[in-house]
Every structure is written in C-alpha cells, then in structure tokens.
Amino acid sequence: MKQIHKRTKIVATLGPASSNKEVLLSMIKAGVDVCRLNFSHGNQADHQATIDTIREINKQYKTHIGILADLQGPKIRIGMVQDGGIHLINGSKIEITTNELLGNDKQIYITYQSFPRDVRAGEIILLDDGKIQMRVISTNNKDTVTCEIVHGGILTSRKGVNLPNTKISIPSLTEEDLSNLEFALQNDVEWIGLSFVRTAEDIIELKRIITRSGKTARVIAKIEKPEAIDNIDAIISVTDGCMVARGDLGVEMPMEQVPVLQKMIARKCREASKPVIVATQMLESMITTPRPTRAEVNDVANSVLDGADAVMLSGETSVGEFPVIVIETMSKIIKNIEDFAYPYQTPKKLNPNSPTYIADAVCGSAVYLAEKTNAVGLVSMTSSGYTAFEISSHRPKAGTFIFTSNRTLLNTLSLLWGVKGFYYDKFETTDKSISDVNRILKEERMVVTGEVVINTAAMPIEKKGKTNMIKVTVVD
C-alpha cells in the first residue's frame, strides 16, 4: 500500500516561541495540523496577530491549518504572596479569605468568591498542581476558611487551586471567557475549547452563544474534573469533540486512574464519531532540551495506540527553546507507531437507533470495501463534514480524502484523524464529480494509475443530502 503521511494530528499551542511566521511555517511543514490559542495567557492583540499569521500562511501556501481557541474557564487561583513565596509547614493552620490581601504563612487570598459557602469541613484543597495539600477545618460561610496544611512547601503568587471534593458554583463561562469567546467568534476560529466542563449543559450553553452569533465554530469539551467523568456520556453526546486535559484531571482525580480514563474517553469518542485530543506534558522535557525522555516517547506512542485523533503540545511550542524540533520529534514518533503497530483492528460498532444509521452504515461499508479491495483511498464529498467525521472514526488503513466547497470546513477537518481536505466547488453530476476528484488526487500524486479508491457521495449530488452511494474505482 502507498505510504501516507501520519494520520494522528498534532495540535501546537502558540506563544512567544512560535508566533513568528518563519518559525510557525517550519512547524507546519514539520507536521502541525491545528494551532491552539491559550486564552489563559497573552492578550487579544497578541492572539489577533497570531490568527493573522496563520491565515496568511493558509492563503499563501494553500494549507488548511485550523485554530483552536482555548478559553480559560473558571480557573481558581490564589493572590499575590509576600517576598515572592511563603513557606507552609506541615500541621500548621492557615486562613484562606476572599478579601484581597498580600498573602503570608497565616492568611492567603483566593479569587473564588463563593469558596467559603461551597466548601465543607474535611474537604481537600490542592495548590500548585497538587504540590501543596490542605484540609478544610471550618468555614464561616462568608469570607474565610480555616485549613490545616497536610503537605507544605514554598507557595508562590498566583498559583492554581484544585478542589477535587467540592461542588463549585462558578459558571462555566466567566466574564473574561465571554469577552474572549466574542473575539474568537469574530475571527471565525474553527474550534472553541471549554475548560473545566462539568455537565452537558455547559456545552449546550456555549453552543447557544455560538448559534446566536451566527457562527459555526465547533466545541471541544476539556475533560479535567471528576464531575465531567461522572457525566461523560451526556457530555460526549452534545459536544463536537473532547480533550483529555491530563494536567488538572491528574490533580483532581487519583493520578493512577488517568491512563484508564484516557483510554475510556478515546473509545467513547470514537464510538460517537467525535475527535479526541490527548494533552498535557507529552514532551515536557523538550521545553529546555532538544531530546525527549524515553517515558515521553512512550506516552506519545501510547496515546496514538489509544486511538487519539490528535496529540497536543503546550509549553513545548509556546515558550520552549526548540518548537520546530519538538514537532519533528512528535511526527517521527507518530509515524513510526502508525507504520509498525497499526492499532485499529477492532471494527467500530454502529448504533441502529441513530437517526443517521443508514448513512453511518454506508460509511462503514465503504471502509470495509477499502480493506477488502486494498484501496489506497476513501474519497468523499461533503458540505457539512459529516462523512469526514464518520469515516475518520473507523480509523481506515486507506487514506481519507475529503472534498468540499466550504473553505472553513477544510480548516475544521484538520483536527480529524487521517483526513486530508481539498477544495472543490464544481458539483454537477455524480459521475462528473467523482471523475474530477479522482483526477485531482492523481495530479496531487496521492494516487497513481491502476490503484483502487472507494468513492462515496450523496445522490442526487445537487441536493447535498446524507451519504447514500459507494463506488469502487480503478484509477485511470
């Protein structure tokens, strides 16, 4: 079978180390498929310049790099502390207050105003990614919570707070998030990441705002809280994709559970034809060194084997010293695993109760035919993107080539496993369009004369309905 470029996609977080056009272009050539804008850092002017650079590259080089705007969500932090850091001693008492002040070893400020009303005695509080642990002794239900330090250490300013036992009352979208969301939608980004998702309603509310804005951005639910795990089926049913955000997830839940949760979420997303991103600390050591650790290589490889649509880089590409080398390294790991340990032998089960069951079955049959005919490509035409999502979820060995007249959709599809998109707007008759797209693939050297491709389409093609046709074609 013809060698095809890596199927698992790479999401790269952009920042000071990678916002330069030449650096970003080198990263894209090395394997970046989607650029992430992290709204926990930087301002809108910075992000606007980055968006403009991505769009400029797409236009100049005819690439289809998608943009994921990642909202910060209700991230809880402490305030500033004395001397840049305070020493917290095991067994000592400390007060956490919602009254803003400069923190010391007796009292620190927290940004979460409902904190004293939401916590209960005995609950655990984790600071600085779990490095410091406290236990709630009491709360006055107004502005102050008294805690005992279980595991102390040096606490510096503005560190994050995790409350694994507490049912927090903060809305899923803060005022800052709403401002950044409006900015992202005005820029027509393809994907919106929602942090700290707890219930399906969080996703539904975000989608309402997107719809009211007249935009088509799709939503990634970031799974990083125990409540999200409890509601995972409902969340997957309403979102467009998920991210296994292992940083906060590994703090909020027992860390030994995270590998199993990663596999579970990847499996459920594939069954629902929703893309899944695995994120956090994948090649963390490469922020400062040009080579990863053996453990990091295995982590990336196992994420590919788990069936992730994409693996994500954060500090490695946003602030790291070797952003291009990081992408080259990750691409090599992905490609090697896909070439020598192809993991997707289990057929995807279809849901007979699904309203799209017939179209799902047609897509599944196309994948089966491709396997049995040793086809090099599954070639589909779509206006909504449905066919791309469905075929991708089957993880076919053949290449997945998607043709659409929707340029924004091409950028959206850059996140999907194995999908390569092409712009095509000459939909006349089914036979003519199939002949055209096969010719384009031949011109692009994706296929050669004598090879087999499986074409799918909706007939009649001008109606742009659900996929209902399969054709086995030997390339002329």
C-alpha positions in Angstrom: 0.0 0.0 0.0 1.2 3.5 -0.7 2.9 5.3 2.2 0.6 8.0 3.6 1.6 10.9 5.9 0.9 10.5 9.6 -2.8 10.0 10.5 -2.7 11.3 14.1 -2.8 15.0 14.1 -0.7 17.5 16.1 -2.1 20.4 17.9 0.5 23.0 18.9 0.0 25.8 21.4 1.4 29.1 20.0 3.2 31.7 22.1 6.3 33.9 22.1 8.5 31.0 20.9 6.3 30.2 17.9 4.3 33.2 16.8 7.0 34.3 14.3 5.8 33.5 10.7 9.0 31.7 9.7 9.1 29.6 12.8 5.4 28.7 12.5 5.8 27.8 8.8 8.6 25.5 9.7 6.4 23.9 12.4 3.6 23.4 9.9 6.0 21.8 7.4 7.2 19.5 10.2 3.7 18.3 11.0 1.4 20.8 12.8 -2.2 20.5 11.8 -4.0 22.7 14.3 -2.8 25.8 16.2 -4.1 26.4 19.8 -4.5 29.9 21.2 -4.4 29.6 25.0 -6.5 32.4 26.4 -5.1 31.8 29.9 -2.0 33.7 28.6 -1.5 36.7 26.4 -4.0 39.4 25.4 -6.4 39.7 22.4 -3.9 41.9 20.5 -1.3 39.1 20.7 -3.8 36.5 19.6 -5.0 38.7 16.8 -1.5 38.9 15.4 -1.2 35.1 15.6 -4.5 34.5 13.9 -3.5 36.9 11.1 -0.2 34.9 10.6 -2.0 31.6 10.5 -4.5 32.9 7.9 -1.7 34.4 5.9 0.1 31.1 5.8 -3.1 29.2 4.8 -3.7 31.6 1.9 -0.1 31.8 0.7 0.8 28.1 0.9 -2.7 26.7 0.4 -2.7 24.9 3.7 -5.7 24.2 5.9 -4.4 24.8 9.4 -7.3 25.0 11.9 -7.4 27.2 15.0 -8.5 26.1 18.5 -9.3 29.0 20.8 -9.0 27.5 24.3 -10.9 29.5 26.9 -9.5 29.7 30.4 -12.8 28.8 32.2 -13.3 29.2 35.9 -9.7 28.7 36.9 -9.3 29.3 40.6 -6.1 31.0 41.8 -4.6 32.4 45.0 -3.4 36.0 45.0 0.0 37.6 45.5 2.1 36.5 48.4 4.9 38.1 50.4 8.5 38.0 49.2 7.6 36.1 46.1 7.0 32.9 48.1 5.9 31.7 51.5 6.9 28.6 53.4 3.9 26.5 54.5 4.7 24.0 57.3 3.0 20.6 57.7 0.4 20.7 60.6 0.2 24.4 60.8 -3.1 26.4 60.3 -3.8 28.9 57.6 -6.8 31.0 56.6 -8.0 31.4 53.0 -10.0 34.5 52.5 -12.0 36.1 49.7 -10.8 39.6 51.0 -7.9 40.6 48.8 -4.6 40.9 50.6 -0.9 40.2 50.3 -0.6 36.6 51.4 1.6 35.2 54.2 2.0 32.0 56.1 -1.1 32.8 58.2 -3.5 34.0 55.5 -3.8 34.0 51.7 -6.3 35.4 49.2 -8.4 33.3 46.8 -10.1 34.6 43.7 -13.2 32.3 44.1 -15.7 34.5 46.0 -18.2 31.7 46.7 -15.4 29.5 48.2 -16.4 29.8 51.9 -20.0 28.9 51.0 -19.1 25.9 48.8 -16.5 24.0 50.8 -17.2 21.7 53.7 -15.1 20.6 56.7 -12.8 17.6 55.7 -12.6 18.5 52.0 -9.2 18.6 50.4 -7.6 21.7 48.8 -4.7 21.3 46.3 -2.5 24.2 45.3 0.2 24.5 42.6 -0.8 21.4 40.6 -1.2 19.3 43.8 2.3 20.1 45.2 0.7 21.6 48.3 -2.2 20.0 50.1 -4.6 21.4 52.7 -7.6 20.0 54.6 -10.6 22.3 55.5 -11.1 22.6 59.2 -14.0 25.1 59.2 -15.7 27.8 57.2 -17.6 30.9 58.3 -19.7 30.6 55.2 -19.0 34.3 54.4 -15.4 35.2 53.6 -12.9 32.9 55.5 -12.0 29.2 55.5 -9.6 27.8 58.1 -7.4 24.9 56.9 -4.7 22.6 58.1 -1.6 22.1 56.0 -1.2 18.4 55.2 1.7 18.7 52.7 3.5 22.0 52.7 6.3 23.7 50.8 7.0 27.0 49.2 3.9 28.6 47.7 4.4 31.4 45.2 2.0 34.0 43.9 -1.0 33.3 41.6 -0.8 29.5 41.8 -3.8 27.5 40.7 -6.2 25.8 43.2 -8.0 22.5 42.6 -10.9 21.3 44.7 -11.4 17.6 43.9 -14.1 17.1 46.6 -16.0 20.4 46.2 -19.0 21.0 44.1 -18.2 24.5 42.9 -20.9 27.1 41.9 -18.8 29.2 39.5 -20.4 29.4 36.0 -18.6 27.5 33.2 -18.1 30.8 31.3 -16.6 33.7 33.2 -16.9 37.4 32.0 -13.3 37.1 30.7 -14.3 33.9 28.8 -17.3 35.7 27.2 -15.1 38.5 26.0 -12.5 36.1 24.6 -15.3 34.0 23.1 -16.7 37.0 21.2 -13.2 37.8 20.0 -12.7 34.3 18.8 -16.0 34.1 17.0 -15.4 37.5 15.3 -12.2 35.9 13.9 -14.2 32.8 12.7 -12.0 30.3 14.5 -12.9 26.7 13.8 -12.8 25.2 17.3 -13.6 26.5 20.8 -12.2 24.7 23.8 -14.2 24.9 27.0 -12.2 24.4 30.2 -13.4 22.6 33.4 -16.6 21.2 31.8 -18.8 19.7 34.4 -22.1 18.8 32.7 -23.6 18.6 29.2 -25.4 21.9 30.0 -22.1 23.7 30.0 -21.6 22.7 26.3 -25.2 23.4 25.4 -24.9 27.0 26.8 -21.7 27.6 24.8 -23.3 26.3 21.6 -26.3 28.6 22.2 -24.0 31.6 22.3 -22.2 30.4 19.1 -25.5 29.9 17.3 -26.9 33.3 18.4 -23.7 34.9 17.0 -24.4 33.3 13.6 -21.1 31.4 13.7 -20.3 27.8 13.0 -17.4 27.1 15.4 -17.4 23.6 16.9 -16.8 22.9 20.6 -14.1 20.8 22.3 -15.1 19.7 25.9 -12.0 19.7 28.1 -12.3 16.8 30.5 -10.4 17.7 33.6 -12.9 17.3 36.6 -14.5 14.4 38.4 -17.9 15.7 37.5 -17.1 15.5 33.8 -16.1 11.9 34.2 -19.4 11.2 36.0 -21.3 12.9 33.1 -19.1 11.7 30.3 -21.7 10.1 28.1 -24.0 13.1 28.2 -21.1 15.4 27.5 -19.9 13.4 24.5 -23.4 13.3 23.1 -23.7 17.1 22.8 -20.1 18.2 22.2 -18.2 18.1 18.9 -15.0 16.7 20.4 -13.2 16.1 23.6 -9.8 16.9 25.1 -8.3 14.6 27.8 -6.7 17.5 29.7 -4.5 15.4 31.9 -2.9 18.2 33.9 -5.9 19.2 36.0 -7.5 15.8 35.6 -4.5 14.2 37.2 -4.7 16.6 40.2 -8.5 16.4 40.6 -8.6 12.6 40.4 -6.2 9.9 41.6 -3.3 10.0 39.1 -3.2 6.3 38.7 -6.7 6.5 37.2 -5.8 8.9 34.4 -4.3 6.3 31.9 -7.5 4.2 32.1 -9.7 7.3 31.8 -7.7 8.4 28.7 -8.5 5.0 27.1 -12.1 5.2 28.1 -12.7 8.7 26.7 -10.9 7.9 23.4 -13.0 4.8 23.0 -16.3 6.5 23.7 -15.4 9.5 21.4 -14.6 7.1 18.5 -17.9 5.3 19.0 -19.7 8.7 18.8 -17.6 9.8 15.8 -16.2 12.7 17.8 -12.5 13.6 17.7 -10.5 13.3 20.9 -7.3 15.2 21.8 -4.8 13.9 24.4 -3.0 16.8 26.1 -0.5 17.9 28.7 3.2 17.2 29.4 3.6 15.0 26.3 7.2 16.2 25.6 7.6 18.4 28.6 11.3 18.0 28.9 11.8 19.4 25.4 10.9 22.9 26.7 14.6 23.1 27.6 16.3 20.2 25.9 16.3 19.1 22.2 15.6 15.4 23.1 12.6 13.9 24.9 12.8 11.3 27.7 12.1 7.6 26.9 8.9 7.9 29.1 7.7 10.8 27.0 8.2 8.9 23.8 6.2 6.1 25.2 3.5 8.5 26.3 3.0 9.9 22.8 3.1 6.4 21.3 0.5 5.1 23.8 -1.8 8.0 23.0 -1.6 7.0 19.3 -2.3 3.4 20.2 -5.3 4.5 22.4 -6.8 6.0 19.2 -6.4 9.7 19.8 -7.3 11.9 16.8 -4.7 14.4 17.9 -1.9 14.9 20.5 -1.3 18.3 21.9 1.8 20.3 22.9 1.6 23.2 25.3 4.7 24.9 26.8 6.9 22.8 24.4 5.9 25.0 21.5 4.5 28.2 23.1 7.6 29.1 25.3 10.1 26.3 24.7 13.5 26.6 23.2 13.0 24.1 20.4 9.5 24.4 18.9 10.4 23.1 15.4 12.4 20.2 16.8 9.5 19.3 19.1 7.2 18.9 16.1 9.7 16.9 14.1 10.2 14.6 17.1 6.5 14.1 17.7 5.8 13.5 13.9 8.5 10.8 13.9 7.1 9.0 17.0 3.5 9.1 15.5 4.6 7.9 12.1 6.7 5.1 13.5 3.8 3.8 15.6 1.4 4.0 12.7 3.7 2.2 10.4 4.7 -0.7 12.7 2.0 -1.1 15.2 -1.3 -0.3 13.4 -3.7 -0.2 16.3 -7.2 0.0 14.8 -8.2 -3.6 14.1 -11.4 -3.6 16.1 -14.4 -2.7 13.8 -16.5 0.2 15.0 -19.9 -0.8 16.2 -22.9 1.1 14.7 -25.9 2.2 16.7 -29.1 1.0 14.9 -31.1 3.6 16.8 -29.1 6.5 15.5 -31.0 8.9 13.2 -28.0 8.7 10.8 -27.8 4.9 10.9 -28.2 4.4 7.1 -25.5 6.9 6.3 -23.3 5.5 9.1 -23.7 2.1 7.6 -22.8 3.3 4.1 -19.6 4.9 5.5 -18.8 1.8 7.5 -19.3 -0.3 4.3 -17.0 2.0 2.4 -14.3 1.4 4.9 -14.9 -2.4 4.8 -14.7 -2.3 1.0 -11.5 -0.3 1.1 -10.0 -3.0 3.3 -11.1 -5.9 1.1 -10.0 -4.3 -2.2 -6.7 -3.0 -0.8 -7.9 0.5 -1.8 -5.4 3.4 -1.3 -8.1 6.0 -0.6 -11.6 6.7 0.6 -12.7 9.7 -1.4 -15.8 11.6 -0.2 -17.6 14.9 -1.0 -19.3 16.7 1.8 -20.8 20.1 2.6 -21.4 19.5 6.4 -18.4 17.5 7.2 -20.5 14.5 8.5 -18.9 12.0 6.2 -15.4 13.0 7.2 -16.2 12.6 10.9 -17.8 9.3 10.4 -15.2 7.7 8.1 -12.3 9.0 10.3 -13.9 7.4 13.3 -13.5 3.9 11.6 -9.7 4.5 11.5 -9.3 3.1 8.0 -5.9 1.9 6.7 -6.7 3.7 3.4 -6.2 7.4 3.1 -9.2 9.6 3.8 -9.6 12.4 1.1 -12.4 14.9 1.7 -13.6 17.3 -1.0 -15.8 20.3 -0.1 -16.7 23.8 -1.3 -16.6 25.1 2.3 -13.2 26.5 3.0 -13.8 27.0 6.7 -14.7 23.3 6.9 -11.4 22.4 5.4 -9.7 24.0 8.4 -12.1 22.3 10.8 -11.3 18.9 9.4 -7.6 19.4 10.0 -8.2 18.0 13.5 -9.7 14.7 12.4 -7.6 11.5 12.3 -6.3 10.6 8.9 -8.3 13.3 7.0 -6.8 15.3 4.2 -9.0 18.0 2.7 -9.3 19.5 -0.7 -11.3 22.5 -2.0 -13.8 21.5 -4.8 -16.8 23.5 -6.0 -17.8 22.0 -9.4 -20.6 19.8 -8.2 -22.6 18.9 -11.4 -23.4 15.3 -11.7 -22.2 12.4 -9.5 -20.2 10.7 -12.3 -18.6 14.0 -13.3 -17.7 15.0 -9.8 -16.2 11.5 -9.0 -14.1 11.7 -12.1 -13.0 15.2 -11.2 -11.9 14.4 -7.6 -10.1 11.3 -8.7 -8.2 13.3 -11.3 -7.3 15.9 -8.7 -5.9 13.2 -6.4 -3.8 11.8 -9.3 -2.5 15.3 -10.1 -1.6 15.8 -6.4 0.2 12.4 -6.5 -2.0 10.9 -3.8 -2.9 8.0 -6.2 -1.5 6.5 -9.4 -2.9 4.7 -12.4 -4.2 1.2 -11.5 -4.8 1.8 -7.8 -8.2 1.4 -6.3 -10.2 4.1 -4.5 -13.6 4.0 -2.9 -15.8 7.0 -3.7 -18.8 7.9 -1.6 -21.4 10.7 -2.3 -24.9 11.7 -1.7 -27.2 11.2 -4.7 -28.6 13.3 -6.3 -25.4 15.3 -5.6 -27.0 18.7 -6.1 -29.3 18.0 -3.1 -26.4 17.7 -0.7 -28.1 15.1 1.4 -26.7 12.2 3.5 -24.2 9.8 2.0 -26.0 7.0 0.3 -23.7 5.8 -2.6 -20.5 3.9 -2.9 -18.4 3.3 -6.0 -15.3 1.2 -6.4 -13.0 3.0 -8.9 -9.8 1.8 -10.5 -7.8 5.0 -11.2 -7.3 5.6 -15.0 
